[in-house]
Protein backbone atom coordinates (compact mmCIF):
# COMPACT_ATOMS: atom_id res chain seq x y z
CA UNK A 1 0.00 0.00 0.00
CA UNK A 2 1.42 3.31 -1.06
CA UNK A 3 -0.26 5.37 1.68
CA UNK A 4 1.13 3.16 4.43
CA UNK A 5 4.67 3.51 3.06
CA UNK A 6 4.30 7.29 3.19
CA UNK A 7 2.86 7.07 6.70
CA UNK A 8 5.78 4.95 7.88
CA UNK A 9 8.27 7.22 6.13
CA UNK A 10 6.86 10.29 7.86
CA UNK A 11 7.03 8.44 11.18
CA UNK A 12 10.65 7.43 10.68
CA UNK A 13 11.87 10.88 9.62
CA UNK A 14 10.02 12.59 12.48
CA UNK A 15 11.22 10.01 15.02
CA UNK A 16 14.80 10.28 13.72
CA UNK A 17 14.72 14.06 14.07
CA UNK A 18 13.27 14.10 17.57
CA UNK A 19 15.48 11.24 18.77
CA UNK A 20 18.59 13.08 17.60
CA UNK A 21 17.51 16.34 19.22
CA UNK A 22 16.06 15.14 22.50
CA UNK A 23 16.93 11.41 22.74
CA UNK A 24 13.18 10.75 23.03
CA UNK A 25 10.44 9.67 20.63
CA UNK A 26 7.23 11.43 21.66
CA UNK A 27 4.05 9.50 22.38
CA UNK A 28 1.91 11.83 20.26
CA UNK A 29 3.94 10.79 17.22
CA UNK A 30 3.79 7.03 17.70
CA UNK A 31 0.21 6.88 18.97
CA UNK A 32 -1.11 9.09 16.16
CA UNK A 33 0.62 6.90 13.54
CA UNK A 34 -0.81 3.73 15.10
CA UNK A 35 -4.31 5.24 15.08
CA UNK A 36 -3.90 6.51 11.51
CA UNK A 37 -2.68 3.09 10.33
CA UNK A 38 -5.51 1.24 12.08
CA UNK A 39 -8.06 3.63 10.61
CA UNK A 40 -6.52 3.53 7.15
CA UNK A 41 -6.31 -0.25 6.95
CA UNK A 42 -9.84 -0.58 8.30
CA UNK A 43 -11.16 1.89 5.70
CA UNK A 44 -9.31 0.25 2.80
CA UNK A 45 -9.60 -3.46 3.68
CA UNK A 46 -12.24 -3.72 6.40
CA UNK A 47 -11.79 -6.17 9.23
CA UNK A 48 -8.93 -7.96 7.46
CA UNK A 49 -7.01 -4.69 7.20
CA UNK A 50 -7.71 -3.83 10.83
CA UNK A 51 -6.46 -7.26 11.97
CA UNK A 52 -3.37 -6.94 9.76
CA UNK A 53 -2.54 -3.59 11.35
CA UNK A 54 -3.30 -4.75 14.91
CA UNK A 55 -1.16 -7.86 14.46
CA UNK A 56 1.69 -5.75 13.08
CA UNK A 57 1.45 -3.32 16.00
CA UNK A 58 1.43 -6.18 18.49
CA UNK A 59 4.42 -7.87 16.91
CA UNK A 60 6.40 -4.64 16.67
CA UNK A 61 5.61 -3.85 20.29
CA UNK A 62 6.40 -7.38 21.47
CA UNK A 63 9.81 -7.76 19.87
CA UNK A 64 11.02 -4.46 21.27
CA UNK A 65 9.49 -5.07 24.70
CA UNK A 66 12.11 -7.75 25.28
CA UNK A 67 14.93 -5.26 24.63
CA UNK A 68 13.20 -2.68 26.81
CA UNK A 69 13.01 -5.13 29.71
CA UNK A 70 16.74 -5.77 29.26
CA UNK A 71 17.26 -1.97 29.39
CA UNK A 72 18.79 -1.97 25.92
CA UNK A 73 16.28 0.50 24.43
CA UNK A 74 13.87 3.12 25.71
CA UNK A 75 10.10 3.01 25.85
CA UNK A 76 9.85 5.30 22.82
CA UNK A 77 11.59 2.68 20.70
CA UNK A 78 9.03 0.09 21.79
CA UNK A 79 6.14 2.33 20.75
CA UNK A 80 7.98 3.25 17.55
CA UNK A 81 8.09 -0.39 16.48
CA UNK A 82 4.41 -0.75 17.32
CA UNK A 83 3.76 2.13 14.93
CA UNK A 84 6.04 0.61 12.27
CA UNK A 85 4.20 -2.70 12.60
CA UNK A 86 0.79 -1.02 12.48
CA UNK A 87 1.65 0.88 9.31
CA UNK A 88 3.68 -1.73 7.41
CA UNK A 89 2.84 -5.08 8.98
CA UNK A 90 4.51 -7.62 11.24
CA UNK A 91 6.95 -8.91 8.62
CA UNK A 92 8.29 -5.41 7.92
CA UNK A 93 8.64 -4.70 11.66
CA UNK A 94 10.48 -7.97 12.24
CA UNK A 95 12.90 -7.46 9.35
CA UNK A 96 13.51 -3.85 10.41
CA UNK A 97 14.27 -5.10 13.92
CA UNK A 98 16.83 -7.62 12.61
CA UNK A 99 18.58 -5.04 10.42
CA UNK A 100 18.48 -2.46 13.23
CA UNK A 101 20.28 -4.89 15.53
CA UNK A 102 22.93 -5.48 12.86
CA UNK A 103 23.36 -1.77 12.12
CA UNK A 104 23.32 -0.97 15.83
CA UNK A 105 26.11 -3.47 16.43
CA UNK A 106 28.17 -1.93 13.65
CA UNK A 107 27.60 1.58 15.04
CA UNK A 108 28.53 0.43 18.56
CA UNK A 109 31.69 -1.25 17.22
CA UNK A 110 32.59 1.95 15.41
CA UNK A 111 32.09 3.98 18.56
CA UNK A 112 34.22 1.55 20.55
CA UNK A 113 37.01 1.50 17.99
CA UNK A 114 37.11 5.09 16.84
CA UNK A 115 35.01 7.19 19.18
CA UNK A 116 35.63 8.91 22.46
CA UNK A 117 39.38 9.16 22.28
CA UNK A 118 41.33 6.81 24.49
CA UNK A 119 38.61 4.26 25.22
CA UNK A 120 40.92 1.25 24.79
CA UNK A 121 43.41 2.82 27.18
CA UNK A 122 40.67 3.36 29.81
CA UNK A 123 39.52 -0.26 29.38
CA UNK A 124 43.07 -1.52 29.86
CA UNK A 125 43.63 0.63 32.93
CA UNK A 126 40.34 -0.53 34.46
CA UNK A 127 41.28 -4.19 33.93
CA UNK A 128 44.74 -3.65 35.47
CA UNK A 129 43.15 -1.86 38.44
CA UNK A 130 40.69 -4.72 38.81
CA UNK A 131 43.48 -7.27 39.13
CA UNK A 132 45.78 -5.00 41.17
CA UNK A 133 43.17 -3.71 43.62
CA UNK A 134 41.01 -6.85 43.60
CA UNK A 135 37.98 -4.60 43.28
CA UNK A 136 35.27 -4.32 40.65
CA UNK A 137 34.86 -0.58 41.30
CA UNK A 138 37.07 0.50 38.33
CA UNK A 139 35.08 -1.76 36.00
CA UNK A 140 31.78 -0.45 37.34
CA UNK A 141 32.93 3.12 36.75
CA UNK A 142 33.91 2.22 33.20
CA UNK A 143 30.49 0.72 32.47
CA UNK A 144 28.76 3.84 33.80
CA UNK A 145 30.60 5.92 31.19
CA UNK A 146 29.68 3.81 28.18
CA UNK A 147 29.00 5.65 24.96
CA UNK A 148 25.41 5.39 23.81
CA UNK A 149 23.70 6.53 20.64
CA UNK A 150 20.12 7.14 19.57
CA UNK A 151 18.69 3.83 18.32
CA UNK A 152 17.18 5.70 15.38
CA UNK A 153 20.71 5.82 13.92
CA UNK A 154 20.20 2.10 13.32
CA UNK A 155 16.41 1.99 12.78
CA UNK A 156 16.23 4.48 9.90
CA UNK A 157 18.78 2.70 7.66
CA UNK A 158 17.29 -0.64 8.70
CA UNK A 159 13.80 0.37 7.58
CA UNK A 160 15.22 1.79 4.35
CA UNK A 161 17.05 -1.49 3.72
CA UNK A 162 13.89 -3.52 4.28
CA UNK A 163 11.82 -1.20 2.12
CA UNK A 164 14.27 -1.32 -0.79
CA UNK A 165 14.81 -5.08 -0.57
CA UNK A 166 11.04 -5.67 -0.60
CA UNK A 167 10.67 -3.24 -3.48
CA UNK A 168 13.27 -4.93 -5.65
CA UNK A 169 12.78 -8.57 -4.70
N, C-alpha and C positions, 0 to 999 in steps of 0.2 A: 504494500500500500504506500503510495507516494506521500499522502498526508502524514502518515505515522513516521516516515523517515524524516520529514521536515520537523515534526514535533520533537523527535528524539534529538535531532541536530541542534535545535534551539536549546533544549535542555542541556546538552553537553557543553555548548559554548558558554551559556550562562553559568553553569556550575563550575566550569573551568575558570572563568573570570572571577567569580566570587571566592572560589577556593584559593586562588592565587593571592587575592587581596586580603582576605580575612581568615583564611584557613578553616572556613565553615561553608557548608552548603545549606542555604536557608530552607526551612520547611515549606514556606509559601511556594517556592519553586517546584520542589518535588511533589508536593501534594496536588498542586494545580495541574501538573503534567499527568499524574495518575488519573485524576478526575477527568481531564480532557481526553485521555486515551480510552478510558472506560466508556465515556459518553460517545466518542467517535466510533469505536468498534461496535457498540450497541446499535448506533444509528445506521451504520453501514451493513452489518451482518447479523443483527438481531442477537438472540441469546447465544448463538455460537460465537459471535464476536466478543460479547461480554465475557464469556467463559475463557476464551483465548487470552484476553487482556488480564483477567483476574488470575489465571494460572501463571501467566508471565510475571505479574507483579509479585505473586507469592513465591515463585522460584527465585526471582532476583533478590527479594528480601531475605529468603531463607539461606541462600549461599553466602551472603555477606554477613548474616547474623552470626555465623560461626566465627568469622574473623573479628567481628566486634566483641564477642565474648572472650576472645583471646587477646583483646586490646591491641589488635593490629591495625584497625581502622576506626574511624569515628562513626557516630550515629548518622551523620549526614550521608556518608557513603552507603550505608545500608538502605536508606530511603531513596538515594539516587538509583541504586540498582533495582529497587522496586519500580521506580518510574521508567527505567530503561526496559524492564521486563513488560510493564503494562503497555508501553508504546510499540515495542518491537517483538515481543514474544519471549518465551522461556529459552528457546534455543539461542537467540541472539544474546540474551543476558548471560547465559552460561558461557558461550564462546568469548564474549567480552571479558568476563571474569577470568578465564584461563589466560587470555592474552595480557590482561592487566597484571596478573601475577608475574608473567614472564617479563614484561616491560618494567614492572616495579623492581624485580630482582636485578635487572640490568642497570637501572637507575641507581639502586642502592649500592651495587658493586662499583659503579662509577664514582659515587660519592665517597665510598671507602678508599678507593685507589687514588683518586685525584683531588678530592675535595677536602676542605678544612685543614689545609696545611700539613702539619706534622702528625697526622693521626696514627700512622704506623709507629712512630717514635713513642707516642703516649701509650699505645697498646703494649709495646715492649717494656716500657718503664713500669706500667701497672702489673704486668706479669712478674717482673723481677721483684717488685715490692711485695707481691703476694707470697713468693717463695722466701724472700728474705725476712719479712715481718711476720709471716705465717698468719696473715689476716686477709680477709676478703674485702676490706674497706676500700683499697685502691681500685679493685675491679668493680665494686658497686658504684664508686664515683665515676668511673669511665662509662658505665652503662647509663648513668643519669645524663651524660653529655652527648648521647648519640645523636647523630645528624638525622633529621627526619625531612620528609618532603611531602607536599600535597599529593594525595593519591590520584588526583585528576591528571597529574603529569603522566601517569600510566594508563588511566582509563580512557582519555581522549584518543591517543593513538591506537589503543586496543579496539575501541569501537569503530574507528576508521578502518582498521585492518579487517575486522569482521564484515563491515559494510561492503568494502571493496572486494573481498574474497567471495561474498555471497552474490555480488553483482556480476562478477566475471566467471564464476563457476556454475 
